[in-house]
Amino acid sequence: MKVCARRVLPAACCAMLSVSLIAIGDDDDDKAADASHQAAQPSLNSEQQHAVGIVVAHPLVAKAPERIEALGLVLDATTLISDMGETAAAAAAEHAASAELARLHALHAGGAGASLKMLEAAQADQAKAQAQAEIAAAHFALHWGPLAALPVGARQKVIEASASGRSLLLRADLPGRHTVGATTSQAVLDVDGIQVPGRVLGVLRQTTELQSVGLLIEVPNAPAGLGPGARIPVALLTAERAGLLLPRDAVLYDENGAYVYKQLKKKTEAEKARYAPVKVNLLLPFGDGWLVEGVDDDDNIVVHGAGVLWSLQGVGAQQNDDDD
């Protein structure tokens, strides 16, 4: 976004342009001009437009995902494997204890040599194994909730890819936020200026020292050298938003917010081209431009030379002050 500081064009340039400042009239285009800006409109003939490089174009209708900036931490795959192993071992122990309890129950009921004491000991062992299995499962869900929620086959694929180094798992924290309202399935990592895509698996339940909501992201075929403990910028991509796309050079900013210059319709062919500032709402940056609201796709927006018009408008205001 282009932020201008008030400046005055050289007197020679002003003389060459012979800029006229026209009061806003009553036609529809004039009404589109934002009232919070100055009521004077720069006016240029075709030669003057060419001299200062004024270029107008229609905004493009576009859709783009909103970007939420986050801080990423590459996780250690051995921790995942360890937690998964403990969960599997606890589940196996609970299964074996339950099977032994069922066997002794059958023997005791049939009077085949299983004493009540043996049965009670088996019940205690089964209760202990079940508690340990539940603790291990809860521990895994706390640390790796999105993985725990996956189907068994999909979860195993993620774990195997992470263990073999074919992919990385990353925690993306959103500093200052404790919830994430918009659903997102895509992420982009900034690795030394390279945009690396990632897949959002879900929200993590456990917080870190940052005290913020975190997301678990899988990064397939990550660049070599990116390993556990690395911290990198991450952008989360939410659902697409519709708007009108303008280049950054078209957007200016003052104390009233962002605005662009719109070329007003001529009443006659001989009339000079007039330009009026129109306030816009910045939705999100997209490529080399901005997705905005506040203009129409058939408007003629100044996409190059807006700063010159801004300066000319300032000169006109300054000249009026001097005349007073």
Secondary structure in CASP SS format (residue, H / E / C, confidence):
PFRMAT SS
TARGET T0000
AUTHOR 0000-0000-0000
METHOD secondary structure of the structure
MODEL  1
M C 1.00
K C 1.00
V C 1.00
C C 1.00
A C 1.00
R C 1.00
R C 1.00
V C 1.00
L C 1.00
P C 1.00
A H 1.00
A H 1.00
C H 1.00
C H 1.00
A H 1.00
M H 1.00
L H 1.00
S C 1.00
V C 1.00
S E 1.00
L E 1.00
I E 1.00
A E 1.00
I C 1.00
G C 1.00
D C 1.00
D C 1.00
D H 1.00
D H 1.00
D H 1.00
K H 1.00
A H 1.00
A C 1.00
D C 1.00
A C 1.00
S C 1.00
H C 1.00
Q C 1.00
A C 1.00
A E 1.00
Q E 1.00
P E 1.00
S E 1.00
L E 1.00
N C 1.00
S H 1.00
E H 1.00
Q H 1.00
Q H 1.00
H H 1.00
A H 1.00
V H 1.00
G C 1.00
I C 1.00
V E 1.00
V E 1.00
A E 1.00
H C 1.00
P C 1.00
L E 1.00
V E 1.00
A E 1.00
K E 1.00
A E 1.00
P E 1.00
E E 1.00
R E 1.00
I E 1.00
E E 1.00
A E 1.00
L E 1.00
G E 1.00
L E 1.00
V E 1.00
L C 1.00
D C 1.00
A H 1.00
T H 1.00
T H 1.00
L H 1.00
I H 1.00
S H 1.00
D H 1.00
M H 1.00
G H 1.00
E H 1.00
T H 1.00
A H 1.00
A H 1.00
A H 1.00
A H 1.00
A H 1.00
A H 1.00
E H 1.00
H H 1.00
A H 1.00
A H 1.00
S H 1.00
A H 1.00
E H 1.00
L H 1.00
A H 1.00
R H 1.00
L H 1.00
H H 1.00
A H 1.00
L H 1.00
H H 1.00
A H 1.00
G C 1.00
G C 1.00
A C 1.00
G C 1.00
A C 1.00
S C 1.00
L H 1.00
K H 1.00
M H 1.00
L H 1.00
E H 1.00
A H 1.00
A H 1.00
Q H 1.00
A H 1.00
D H 1.00
Q H 1.00
A H 1.00
K H 1.00
A H 1.00
Q H 1.00
A H 1.00
Q H 1.00
A H 1.00
E H 1.00
I H 1.00
A H 1.00
A H 1.00
A H 1.00
H H 1.00
F H 1.00
A H 1.00
L H 1.00
H H 1.00
W H 1.00
G H 1.00
P H 1.00
L H 1.00
A H 1.00
A C 1.00
L C 1.00
P C 1.00
V H 1.00
G H 1.00
A H 1.00
R H 1.00
Q H 1.00
K H 1.00
V H 1.00
I H 1.00
E H 1.00
A H 1.00
S H 1.00
A H 1.00
S H 1.00
G C 1.00
R C 1.00
S E 1.00
L E 1.00
L E 1.00
L E 1.00
R E 1.00
A E 1.00
D E 1.00
L C 1.00
P C 1.00
G C 1.00
R C 1.00
H C 1.00
T C 1.00
V C 1.00
G C 1.00
A C 1.00
T C 1.00
T C 1.00
S C 1.00
Q E 1.00
A E 1.00
V E 1.00
L E 1.00
D E 1.00
V E 1.00
D C 1.00
G C 1.00
I E 1.00
Q E 1.00
V E 1.00
P E 1.00
G E 1.00
R E 1.00
V E 1.00
L E 1.00
G E 1.00
V E 1.00
L E 1.00
R C 1.00
Q C 1.00
T C 1.00
T C 1.00
E C 1.00
L C 1.00
Q C 1.00
S C 1.00
V C 1.00
G E 1.00
L E 1.00
L E 1.00
I E 1.00
E E 1.00
V E 1.00
P E 1.00
N C 1.00
A C 1.00
P C 1.00
A C 1.00
G C 1.00
L C 1.00
G C 1.00
P C 1.00
G C 1.00
A C 1.00
R E 1.00
I E 1.00
P E 1.00
V E 1.00
A E 1.00
L E 1.00
L E 1.00
T E 1.00
A E 1.00
E E 1.00
R E 1.00
A E 1.00
G E 1.00
L E 1.00
L E 1.00
L E 1.00
P E 1.00
R H 1.00
D H 1.00
A H 1.00
V C 1.00
L E 1.00
Y E 1.00
D E 1.00
E C 1.00
N C 1.00
G E 1.00
A E 1.00
Y E 1.00
V E 1.00
Y E 1.00
K E 1.00
Q E 1.00
L C 1.00
K C 1.00
K C 1.00
K C 1.00
T C 1.00
E C 1.00
A C 1.00
E C 1.00
K C 1.00
A E 1.00
R E 1.00
Y E 1.00
A E 1.00
P E 1.00
V E 1.00
K E 1.00
V C 1.00
N E 1.00
L E 1.00
L E 1.00
L E 1.00
P E 1.00
F E 1.00
G C 1.00
D C 1.00
G E 1.00
W E 1.00
L E 1.00
V E 1.00
E E 1.00
G C 1.00
V C 1.00
D C 1.00
D C 1.00
D C 1.00
D C 1.00
N C 1.00
I E 1.00
V E 1.00
V E 1.00
H E 1.00
G C 1.00
A H 1.00
G H 1.00
V H 1.00
L H 1.00
W H 1.00
S H 1.00
L H 1.00
Q H 1.00
G H 1.00
V H 1.00
G H 1.00
A H 1.00
Q H 1.00
Q H 1.00
N H 1.00
D H 1.00
D H 1.00
D H 1.00
D C 1.00
END
